[in-house]
Amino acid sequence: MPLDIDRFAKLESPLQRWDPRIKLFTLGIFVFSVALLKTLPIACVAFFLAVGILRLSNLPYDFVASSVKWVIFFLLPFFIIMPLSYPGEAAFYVIGLPFAWEGLQLATLIFIKAVAIILTTFSMFGTARFDVSMIALQHLKCPKILVQMLLFTYRYTFVFIEEMRRMQIAMRARGFVMKTNLKTMQVMGNFVGTLLIRSFERSERVYKAMLSKGYQGELHTMVKFKSEQQDYIKSALVLVTAVIILALDFSGLFLPAKQSWF
């Protein structure tokens, strides 16, 4: 299942041995630096760095590709929209619409940065159990309510999907066949409504169960973090690299002579 991002968290790798607190902080800074890039050459460098970090994680490529392909599918329209809507000088016209090379460059920049960020995100959260990553975020003083919302959303997304599958099986057992007619729309409307009601009722039961077990707005855990010198060395290398690519990007050496892409 693509949502199961921590499926291979037990694989042995340099990132798996990295203290989750330091890893999330460091790679989070790297992701932020990639998002700030404005030039295509430096974005390409950041992309290859993200690929290198992913290789260190030892995550299976097919597992990552199964999720990245949906991001790529979402980003592909930018290569049509941006060149035809960019307010620059038109190089030529396509079906009466102006095509600007600057728009294509901007679309490429957005594409490369987005894929680099997604790959780094897999390295961040795919090399440790998701609950451990959330606890690490809590240790980094991330708002408790945000951490708990992320944790419960991730946990109960799978419960929601499993409930939906059971209802689909029950519908097929009763002879329902998906068609393009009004009857199918009515059945699917009832399906969605029932699913939402069941989800709401489940959330109430879970909340009452948590209260009965002493829940007071905080998550208590027995997970203990321990940082070593190697963790700080890894962090320093990544942070220095992030500073270097940002410095090169902001220096203006790789910007076009007359105009930037933003």
Backbone torsions as a table, in degrees:
resi	resn	phi	psi	omega
1	MET	NA	126.6	-176.0
2	PRO	-57.9	-29.8	-178.3
3	LEU	-72.0	-17.9	-176.7
4	ASP	-78.8	71.5	-170.2
5	ILE	-70.0	-24.2	-178.2
6	ASP	-99.4	24.4	-177.6
7	ARG	-60.1	-35.1	-176.7
8	PHE	-109.7	31.8	-177.9
9	ALA	-66.1	-19.9	-177.5
10	LYS	-85.6	-4.7	178.2
11	LEU	-64.7	139.8	-179.6
12	GLU	-78.8	126.0	179.9
13	SER	-162.4	161.8	176.7
14	PRO	-58.7	-32.8	179.6
15	LEU	-76.3	-31.9	178.5
16	GLN	-68.0	-31.1	179.4
17	ARG	-84.6	-5.0	-178.8
18	TRP	-77.5	136.5	176.3
19	ASP	-54.8	121.2	-176.2
20	PRO	-55.5	-34.1	179.5
21	ARG	-64.1	-48.5	-178.8
22	ILE	-69.3	-36.9	-179.9
23	LYS	-62.8	-48.0	-178.7
24	LEU	-64.7	-41.2	179.0
25	PHE	-64.2	-46.6	-175.6
26	THR	-68.0	-51.3	-179.0
27	LEU	-69.4	-27.1	173.8
28	GLY	-64.1	-41.6	176.0
29	ILE	-63.9	-39.9	178.3
30	PHE	-62.7	-44.3	177.8
31	VAL	-60.4	-43.2	179.2
32	PHE	-62.4	-40.1	179.4
33	SER	-67.1	-37.4	177.2
34	VAL	-64.1	-40.3	-179.7
35	ALA	-63.6	-24.9	-178.2
36	LEU	-86.6	-9.0	-175.8
37	LEU	-64.9	144.0	-177.0
38	LYS	-122.4	-5.8	-176.5
39	THR	-120.2	142.4	-175.3
40	LEU	-66.5	-43.6	179.9
41	PRO	-59.0	-43.3	-180.0
42	ILE	-70.4	-34.3	175.9
43	ALA	-62.7	-37.5	176.8
44	CYS	-64.3	-39.5	176.6
45	VAL	-61.6	-44.2	178.8
46	ALA	-62.8	-36.4	178.7
47	PHE	-63.2	-45.9	179.9
48	PHE	-67.8	-31.6	174.3
49	LEU	-65.2	-40.8	177.6
50	ALA	-63.5	-39.5	177.1
51	VAL	-64.0	-40.6	178.3
52	GLY	-63.2	-41.7	177.6
53	ILE	-64.1	-39.5	178.7
54	LEU	-63.9	-39.1	178.4
55	ARG	-64.1	-36.1	177.8
56	LEU	-66.2	-25.1	-178.5
57	SER	-74.8	-18.2	-178.8
58	ASN	63.7	18.5	176.2
59	LEU	-71.0	138.8	179.1
60	PRO	-59.7	135.7	-177.1
61	TYR	-65.0	-36.5	-178.9
62	ASP	-67.4	-32.0	177.0
63	PHE	-65.4	-44.9	179.2
64	VAL	-68.9	-42.5	-177.5
65	ALA	-62.8	-33.4	-178.6
66	SER	-62.4	-26.4	177.4
67	SER	-97.0	-36.9	-178.7
68	VAL	-65.0	-29.4	-178.1
69	LYS	-61.9	-31.5	178.3
70	TRP	-71.9	-34.8	175.5
71	VAL	-65.2	-43.3	178.0
72	ILE	-61.9	-42.1	178.8
73	PHE	-61.0	-38.0	178.6
74	PHE	-69.7	-32.9	-175.8
75	LEU	-84.9	-20.9	-176.5
76	LEU	-56.0	-38.9	178.9
77	PRO	-59.1	-21.5	178.3
78	PHE	-60.9	-30.7	-179.6
79	PHE	-71.7	-12.6	174.7
80	ILE	-101.3	-42.5	-174.8
81	ILE	-70.8	-49.3	-173.1
82	MET	-63.9	-47.4	179.5
83	PRO	-63.1	-29.6	-176.9
84	LEU	-90.0	-8.2	-178.9
85	SER	-122.4	-2.7	-178.1
86	TYR	-69.6	132.1	-176.4
87	PRO	-80.3	48.5	178.6
88	GLY	-112.5	-173.2	179.8
89	GLU	-73.3	129.9	-177.8
90	ALA	-75.2	128.9	176.1
91	ALA	-78.5	-37.6	175.2
92	PHE	-162.6	-178.6	-176.0
93	TYR	-119.6	139.4	177.8
94	VAL	-119.9	112.8	-177.8
95	ILE	52.0	40.8	178.6
96	GLY	82.8	-1.6	-179.6
97	LEU	-102.3	137.7	-179.2
98	PRO	-71.5	132.4	178.1
99	PHE	-108.0	120.5	-178.9
100	ALA	-112.5	129.5	178.9
101	TRP	-63.2	-31.8	178.5
102	GLU	-61.8	-36.1	177.1
103	GLY	-65.6	-37.9	177.2
104	LEU	-66.4	-39.1	177.6
105	GLN	-63.5	-41.4	179.3
106	LEU	-65.2	-40.9	177.7
107	ALA	-62.3	-40.7	178.5
108	THR	-64.9	-40.5	178.4
109	LEU	-61.5	-47.2	179.4
110	ILE	-61.3	-42.9	-178.9
111	PHE	-61.2	-50.2	-176.9
112	ILE	-64.2	-43.4	179.7
113	LYS	-63.7	-42.8	-178.8
114	ALA	-63.6	-44.8	-179.7
115	VAL	-65.8	-40.1	178.2
116	ALA	-61.4	-40.2	179.9
117	ILE	-67.9	-40.9	179.1
118	ILE	-63.9	-43.3	179.6
119	LEU	-63.0	-40.5	178.4
120	THR	-67.1	-36.0	177.8
121	THR	-62.8	-39.3	175.8
122	PHE	-62.8	-39.5	178.2
123	SER	-65.4	-33.3	-179.4
124	MET	-71.0	-51.6	-170.9
125	PHE	-101.2	-10.7	-180.0
126	GLY	-88.5	-7.2	-177.3
127	THR	-107.2	14.4	175.3
128	ALA	-156.3	153.1	176.1
129	ARG	-57.7	143.3	-174.7
130	PHE	-62.0	-38.4	179.6
131	ASP	-65.6	-35.4	177.2
132	VAL	-66.7	-39.0	177.2
133	SER	-63.0	-39.2	179.1
134	MET	-67.6	-38.4	176.6
135	ILE	-64.8	-37.7	177.1
136	ALA	-63.2	-39.9	176.0
137	LEU	-61.5	-38.0	178.7
138	GLN	-65.3	-36.7	176.7
139	HIS	-68.0	-25.8	178.4
140	LEU	-84.7	13.0	176.8
141	LYS	69.1	25.3	172.3
142	CYS	-68.9	141.2	-178.7
143	PRO	-50.6	131.1	-175.7
144	LYS	-59.6	-40.1	-178.0
145	ILE	-63.8	-37.0	178.7
146	LEU	-67.9	-43.4	179.5
147	VAL	-61.1	-44.9	-178.8
148	GLN	-68.0	-36.7	177.4
149	MET	-63.6	-42.2	178.4
150	LEU	-64.7	-43.3	-177.5
151	LEU	-65.5	-47.1	-178.9
152	PHE	-70.5	-35.7	177.6
153	THR	-62.7	-44.9	179.0
154	TYR	-63.7	-44.5	-177.5
155	ARG	-64.6	-47.4	-171.9
156	TYR	-88.6	-3.5	169.8
157	THR	-62.6	-40.3	179.4
158	PHE	-69.0	-37.4	176.9
159	VAL	-65.1	-41.1	178.7
160	PHE	-61.5	-45.1	-180.0
161	ILE	-65.3	-40.2	179.7
162	GLU	-66.6	-38.4	176.4
163	GLU	-63.2	-40.5	179.1
164	MET	-64.3	-39.1	178.5
165	ARG	-65.2	-41.9	179.1
166	ARG	-62.8	-40.0	179.1
167	MET	-67.5	-37.6	177.8
168	GLN	-65.0	-40.6	177.9
169	ILE	-63.7	-41.7	178.6
170	ALA	-63.5	-38.3	178.5
171	MET	-66.2	-43.1	179.4
172	ARG	-66.5	-34.7	178.9
173	ALA	-65.0	-25.6	178.4
174	ARG	-92.0	8.5	174.6
175	GLY	91.6	10.4	-179.3
176	PHE	-72.9	133.3	176.6
177	VAL	-127.2	127.8	-178.7
178	MET	-67.2	124.6	177.7
179	LYS	-137.0	167.8	177.7
180	THR	-95.6	70.9	177.7
181	ASN	-145.0	174.8	-176.0
182	LEU	-65.4	-36.1	-179.6
183	LYS	-61.1	-42.6	178.6
184	THR	-63.1	-40.3	178.5
185	MET	-62.8	-39.3	178.5
186	GLN	-65.9	-43.7	179.9
187	VAL	-63.8	-43.1	-179.7
188	MET	-68.0	-33.0	174.8
189	GLY	-63.2	-44.2	175.9
190	ASN	-64.0	-36.9	178.8
191	PHE	-60.7	-48.7	-179.2
192	VAL	-64.7	-42.9	179.9
193	GLY	-62.4	-44.5	178.4
194	THR	-63.6	-39.7	-180.0
195	LEU	-63.5	-41.7	179.6
196	LEU	-67.0	-40.2	179.0
197	ILE	-64.1	-44.9	178.9
198	ARG	-63.0	-38.4	178.9
199	SER	-65.2	-41.4	178.7
200	PHE	-64.4	-45.1	179.3
201	GLU	-63.1	-38.8	178.1
202	ARG	-64.6	-40.9	-179.5
203	SER	-62.5	-37.8	177.0
204	GLU	-65.2	-43.9	179.7
205	ARG	-63.2	-42.1	-179.9
206	VAL	-64.5	-42.5	-179.2
207	TYR	-64.0	-42.7	178.6
208	LYS	-65.2	-37.6	177.4
209	ALA	-64.6	-39.0	177.8
210	MET	-65.1	-42.3	178.5
211	LEU	-62.4	-39.1	-179.1
212	SER	-67.4	-20.3	179.2
213	LYS	-100.2	13.4	173.0
214	GLY	93.3	17.0	179.8
215	TYR	-66.8	128.8	-179.1
216	GLN	-131.6	28.8	176.5
217	GLY	96.2	0.7	179.3
218	GLU	-128.0	149.1	176.8
219	LEU	-101.2	122.3	178.4
220	HIS	-101.8	137.5	-175.1
221	THR	-142.0	157.9	176.8
222	MET	-99.9	4.3	179.3
223	VAL	-69.8	129.0	178.9
224	LYS	-116.4	130.4	178.7
225	PHE	-99.5	145.0	178.1
226	LYS	-141.3	119.3	-179.9
227	SER	-98.3	144.8	179.0
228	GLU	-123.2	175.0	-177.4
229	GLN	-61.8	-36.4	179.8
230	GLN	-61.9	-33.4	179.1
231	ASP	-62.9	-41.5	-179.0
232	TYR	-73.7	-30.7	176.8
233	ILE	-66.2	-46.0	177.0
234	LYS	-59.1	-43.9	-179.2
235	SER	-62.8	-42.3	-179.3
236	ALA	-63.4	-41.4	180.0
237	LEU	-62.2	-44.9	-178.9
238	VAL	-68.3	-41.9	-178.6
239	LEU	-66.7	-40.4	177.4
240	VAL	-63.1	-40.9	177.7
241	THR	-62.5	-42.0	178.9
242	ALA	-62.8	-41.0	178.6
243	VAL	-65.2	-39.5	-178.6
244	ILE	-64.5	-47.3	-178.3
245	ILE	-67.7	-33.1	176.4
246	LEU	-68.4	-40.6	179.3
247	ALA	-63.6	-43.2	177.8
248	LEU	-64.6	-38.0	-179.4
249	ASP	-68.3	-44.8	-178.7
250	PHE	-75.7	-13.9	179.8
251	SER	-67.7	-21.3	179.2
252	GLY	83.7	3.5	-177.8
253	LEU	-67.5	-25.4	-175.1
254	PHE	-107.4	8.9	176.7
255	LEU	-84.0	152.6	174.6
256	PRO	-59.7	156.3	-173.8
257	ALA	-63.9	-35.2	-171.9
258	LYS	-104.6	-30.7	-174.8
259	GLN	-151.9	153.7	174.6
260	SER	-93.9	173.9	-178.2
261	TRP	-89.1	-0.1	176.2
262	PHE	-122.3	NA	NA
